[in-house]
Structure formats: C-alpha cells, structure tokens
Amino acid sequence: MDTYRVAKLAARLRGFALPDTSTSPKGFVEAGDYLVLEEKARYPTPDTDYARLVVPQLGVLGTWVCTRWRTQRYATLASRERAPAMARLSFDDERLAVPEERLTTLLGAFLDYRYDVSRAYYPWALPGVRVPLAPPKLNNCCTFVEALLVKAFSEAHGAAFSWDMRRHRQMMIASTEDYFSPVTAAVESGMALVAPSADVPPHPWTLIQGWRSQWGSGHTFLVLDHHAETDKVLVLESNAAFRLDGVGYRGLGNLRDVGLQPPEQWWTRSEVWTWRRICSTYPFRRQAWLKVKARTAAGR
C-alpha cells in the first residue's frame, strides 16, 4: 500500500454489515478519521456511495457507512501517507484472552537462545504434540512464536484451549495448501482474530506471516505495537539479521542484550522499522490480532 485511503467523518454515522442501509446495522461510527478498506461508488444505486472502514469495536472485518446520498456528502475521502490512529480492542471480555504479563514473563526463557534455521528446540513441552526440547538453545522464527503463544494460552485456559499436531504443522507451514498457515492456526485455535486486511496497521500483539517473494524467504514474527504518528512498529522475533542472533526486538537487539522490556520511546529510534517498510519487504503477508489484554509492555 503506497498511500492510505482515509475517510473523515464530520458527524456520527450509522454503520452497516453491507453497503446498503436496508441491511443489518452495526452500531454507530463516531466523527473522526478512519482507514478505508474498500469503496463502492454509485452503489447499490446511483444515489449513494459507501466505504468500508476499520472500526475495530464494531468488528474487525470492517463497517460500511454511507458517504453520499445524492448531493449530500457525509464523509470526505482522501489519500494520505500515514494511516490514522485506530481504536484498540481491550479483549477484557474475551474468554480466551491472556494478560500481556503472562507473555512477557515467558520471554525470559528465550534469553540465551540463538537462531538456527534448520535446528530448533523448545524451552518447554507443548500440549497435544511432541516437540524437541532444549538444550541446545536454538530456535527459528516459527518455533519461537509457537512456543511463546501456545505455552501462554494453554496455561491460562487449560482444557478450553486445544492444540494438536495439525496446529503444530500449520505453525511450521508444512503444507503448500496454505502459505499463511501460522495465521490460520492462531485464528482457528481461538488465540486471535483475523485482521481486516493485510495492509491495515497492526494491532498491539499481532502475528504476521510474511514472504519476500511468492513463496520464498518466509518469516513468522510478532508486532507488539504500531505508533501511528511515526508509523514505527515494535517487532518481536527470532532472527539472524537486523541486530539479532536469537530472540529480540528488530533493530534494537537481542533480549539478552536489551532486556525483556523494549527501550523507552522505541518509536523515536531510527533503527526501528516502519509499517510501510514491513509491507514493502514482505509484499505477501497476512496478519492476525492476538487476544492479549492488559497491555503495557510497549510503553504506551
């Protein structure tokens, strides 16, 4: 996405499930700026235009609003270099949500891990699947994300959370039928919600599967936060590049060097990537918004 399409609402509008005011309403969209996922001009009749907006509290797949009726316009649409700040879901009422503290506490087990693309060992056993256990303390991008998330969600929810060999194979992208299977596994297991689109700026604690080419140089990683004003993203991953040799924050360093908590005001650091750079580096990607509540680790 070279530029973002943004709708500016001067007043509150009713949202709809489909681009038609005769369909089911989805609550109200307050006045403000919203990222546009899709536009329909002169639809379903020449008298109306609609836009599908990112309004997370009304559903992550987007909410349709009528932007024009005949000569009366209810919203102004324009292209911008940066996306507007989005509302953030709290997940406080989500049955399968986990507190962020549970995840950040588990990160301590990865301090001494080094990256190895072909040899990977887990710091603990996982439910429903046999995995190789450390030592040696080596892992890769897929095994780090699986180990962290499955441990946190399974401990928090016990029998209410299910994991098995099929899910494990999805995290390892063992089939060519789904090149974004880590995202699929997170959504289908209940750990995450599917994101509105691949281009929308990530929600705090987002799982991303990206590919530099179709289908080569794949990478599974987490985004802990997106800073709308600077477009910077706080990436947590296992990698052998970007000042990493193991688990850490992209551009900032390994956990064993910088600590479990990211540096204060990380979004001011030049070495931290922007979301635009992530999108251009991984043109083939999908994301899932993880159900993480009580978030404070990113310092915002």
C-alpha positions in Angstrom: 0.0 0.0 0.0 1.8 3.2 -1.2 -0.8 5.5 0.4 -3.7 5.0 2.8 -7.2 5.9 1.9 -8.8 7.8 4.8 -12.4 8.8 5.4 -13.0 11.9 7.5 -16.4 11.8 9.2 -17.7 15.2 10.3 -20.5 13.7 12.3 -21.5 10.3 13.7 -22.8 7.8 11.1 -24.6 4.5 11.4 -22.6 1.5 10.4 -23.9 -1.4 8.4 -22.8 -5.0 7.7 -23.2 -4.5 3.9 -23.1 -1.4 1.7 -26.8 -0.9 1.8 -28.8 0.9 4.5 -31.5 -1.7 4.3 -29.1 -4.4 5.8 -28.3 -5.0 9.4 -27.0 -2.0 11.3 -23.7 -2.4 13.2 -23.9 0.5 15.7 -22.5 4.0 15.2 -19.2 5.3 13.8 -18.2 8.4 15.7 -16.9 11.5 14.0 -13.2 11.3 13.1 -10.7 9.8 10.7 -10.8 6.2 9.7 -8.8 3.9 7.4 -10.7 2.8 4.3 -10.7 -0.8 3.3 -13.0 -0.7 0.3 -15.1 1.9 -1.6 -18.2 1.5 -3.6 -19.3 4.5 -5.7 -22.8 4.8 -7.1 -23.8 1.6 -5.3 -26.3 0.0 -5.0 -28.0 2.9 -6.9 -26.5 6.0 -8.5 -27.8 8.0 -5.5 -25.3 6.5 -2.9 -21.6 5.9 -2.2 -20.3 3.7 0.5 -17.0 3.0 2.2 -15.9 0.1 4.4 -14.0 1.5 7.4 -11.7 0.0 10.0 -13.7 0.4 13.3 -12.4 -2.5 15.5 -15.0 -2.1 18.2 -17.7 -2.8 15.6 -16.0 -5.8 14.1 -12.6 -6.4 12.7 -13.8 -7.1 9.1 -14.9 -3.5 8.7 -18.0 -1.5 8.8 -19.9 0.1 5.9 -21.0 3.7 6.1 -22.9 5.7 3.5 -20.6 8.6 2.5 -23.0 10.3 0.0 -26.7 10.4 -0.7 -27.5 12.3 -3.9 -25.7 15.7 -3.4 -25.3 15.4 0.3 -21.9 14.1 1.5 -21.3 12.6 4.9 -17.6 11.9 4.7 -14.6 13.2 2.8 -12.2 10.6 1.3 -8.6 11.3 0.6 -5.2 9.6 0.2 -2.6 10.1 2.9 1.0 9.0 3.6 0.1 7.7 7.1 -2.8 5.8 8.5 -4.9 7.4 11.2 -4.6 6.1 14.7 -7.0 3.3 15.2 -9.2 2.3 18.2 -7.7 -0.6 20.1 -9.6 -3.6 21.3 -9.1 -4.4 25.0 -10.1 -8.1 24.9 -11.0 -7.8 28.6 -14.2 -9.7 28.0 -12.7 -12.3 25.6 -12.9 -15.8 27.0 -9.6 -16.9 25.5 -7.6 -13.7 26.1 -4.4 -13.8 28.1 -2.8 -11.0 30.1 0.3 -9.5 28.4 2.3 -10.1 31.6 2.0 -13.8 31.1 3.7 -13.5 27.7 6.4 -11.1 28.8 7.2 -13.3 31.7 7.7 -16.3 29.4 10.1 -14.3 27.3 12.8 -14.9 29.9 13.1 -18.5 28.8 14.5 -17.3 25.4 17.3 -15.0 26.7 20.1 -17.4 25.7 18.6 -18.8 22.5 20.4 -18.4 19.2 18.9 -18.5 15.8 19.3 -21.6 13.6 17.0 -22.0 10.6 17.3 -25.8 10.4 17.7 -26.8 14.1 15.0 -25.8 16.6 14.4 -26.8 20.2 11.7 -25.7 22.6 12.1 -24.5 26.2 9.1 -26.5 27.3 6.7 -29.2 26.2 3.5 -28.2 24.4 0.1 -29.8 24.8 -1.0 -32.3 22.2 2.3 -32.5 20.3 5.8 -33.8 20.8 8.5 -31.2 20.2 12.3 -31.4 20.7 13.4 -29.8 24.0 16.5 -27.8 24.7 19.4 -28.0 25.1 20.8 -26.9 22.8 19.1 -23.4 23.0 18.5 -22.9 19.3 15.3 -21.9 17.5 13.8 -20.2 14.5 11.0 -17.8 13.8 8.2 -20.3 13.6 9.2 -22.3 16.7 9.7 -19.2 18.8 6.2 -17.8 18.0 4.6 -21.2 18.6 6.4 -21.9 21.8 5.6 -18.5 23.3 1.9 -18.3 22.3 0.8 -21.9 22.9 2.5 -22.0 26.3 0.8 -18.8 27.4 -2.7 -19.6 26.1 -2.7 -23.3 27.2 -1.6 -22.4 30.7 -4.1 -19.7 31.0 -7.1 -21.7 29.8 -6.4 -25.3 30.2 -8.8 -27.7 28.6 -10.6 -24.7 27.0 -7.7 -24.3 24.7 -6.8 -27.1 22.3 -3.5 -27.7 20.4 -2.5 -30.7 18.4 -0.2 -32.0 15.6 -2.3 -30.4 12.9 -2.0 -27.0 14.5 1.8 -27.6 15.0 2.2 -28.4 11.3 0.3 -25.2 10.5 2.8 -23.2 12.5 5.6 -24.9 10.6 4.0 -24.2 7.3 4.2 -27.9 6.5 1.8 -27.8 3.6 1.7 -25.8 0.3 -2.0 -25.6 0.6 -1.8 -22.6 3.0 1.3 -20.4 2.9 -0.1 -18.3 5.8 -1.0 -21.3 8.0 0.6 -19.8 11.2 -2.1 -17.0 11.0 -4.7 -19.7 10.2 -3.7 -21.7 13.3 -3.8 -18.7 15.6 -7.3 -17.7 14.4 -8.8 -21.3 14.3 -7.4 -22.1 17.7 -9.1 -19.0 19.2 -5.9 -17.2 20.0 -6.5 -14.4 17.5 -8.9 -12.6 15.3 -8.3 -12.3 11.6 -7.2 -8.8 10.7 -9.4 -6.6 8.4 -6.7 -6.7 5.7 -3.0 -7.4 5.1 -2.4 -3.6 4.7 -4.1 -2.3 7.8 -1.6 -1.2 10.5 -1.2 -3.9 13.1 -3.0 -4.0 16.4 -0.9 -4.5 19.6 0.3 -8.1 19.7 -0.2 -9.1 16.0 1.0 -12.3 14.5 2.3 -11.9 10.9 3.3 -14.4 8.3 5.3 -12.6 5.5 7.0 -13.6 2.4 9.6 -11.6 0.5 8.7 -13.4 -2.7 6.0 -15.9 -3.8 6.8 -18.2 -2.0 10.3 -17.7 -0.8 12.1 -16.2 2.2 9.2 -16.6 4.6 9.2 -15.2 8.1 6.8 -15.5 11.1 7.0 -12.7 13.6 5.1 -10.6 16.2 4.3 -6.9 16.3 3.8 -5.7 19.8 2.7 -2.2 18.8 2.3 0.3 16.0 2.9 4.0 16.6 0.6 5.9 14.3 2.4 9.3 14.4 5.7 7.8 13.3 4.4 4.6 11.6 7.0 2.7 13.6 6.4 -0.9 14.6 7.9 -2.8 17.5 8.8 -6.3 16.1 9.5 -9.2 18.4 11.0 -12.2 16.6 13.7 -14.9 16.4 16.1 -13.9 13.6 19.7 -13.8 12.4 19.5 -10.3 11.0 18.6 -6.7 12.0 21.0 -6.7 15.0 19.7 -10.1 16.1 21.1 -13.6 16.6 18.2 -15.1 18.5 15.1 -13.6 20.1 14.8 -9.9 20.4 13.4 -6.7 19.0 14.1 -5.9 15.4 16.7 -3.1 15.0 17.1 -2.8 18.8 18.9 -6.1 19.8 18.6 -9.4 21.4 16.6 -9.9 24.6 19.9 -10.9 26.4 21.4 -7.5 25.5 18.5 -5.1 25.8 16.3 -6.9 28.4 12.8 -8.2 28.2 11.2 -4.7 28.0 11.8 -2.7 24.9 13.6 0.6 25.3 11.5 3.6 26.3 10.1 5.6 23.4 11.3 3.0 20.9 9.3 4.7 18.2 11.9 7.6 18.2 14.7 5.3 17.3 15.9 5.4 13.7 16.8 1.7 13.6 13.2 0.7 14.3 11.3 -0.2 11.2 8.1 1.5 9.9 5.0 -0.4 8.9 5.5 0.8 5.4 8.9 -0.8 5.3 7.5 -4.1 6.6 4.9 -4.0 3.9 7.4 -3.4 1.1 9.8 -6.1 2.5 7.1 -8.7 2.8 4.7 -8.0 -0.1 2.9 -11.3 0.5 1.6 -11.3 4.1 -1.3 -11.8 6.4 -1.9 -10.9 10.0 -3.9 -12.0 13.0 -4.7 -9.8 16.0 -3.9 -11.9 19.2 -6.3 -11.7 22.1 -3.9 -10.1 24.6 -5.3 -7.9 27.4 -3.8 -5.5 30.0 -1.1 -4.4 27.6 1.7 -2.1 28.9 5.0 -3.6 27.6 5.2 -1.3 24.6 5.3 1.7 26.9 2.1 3.3 25.6 
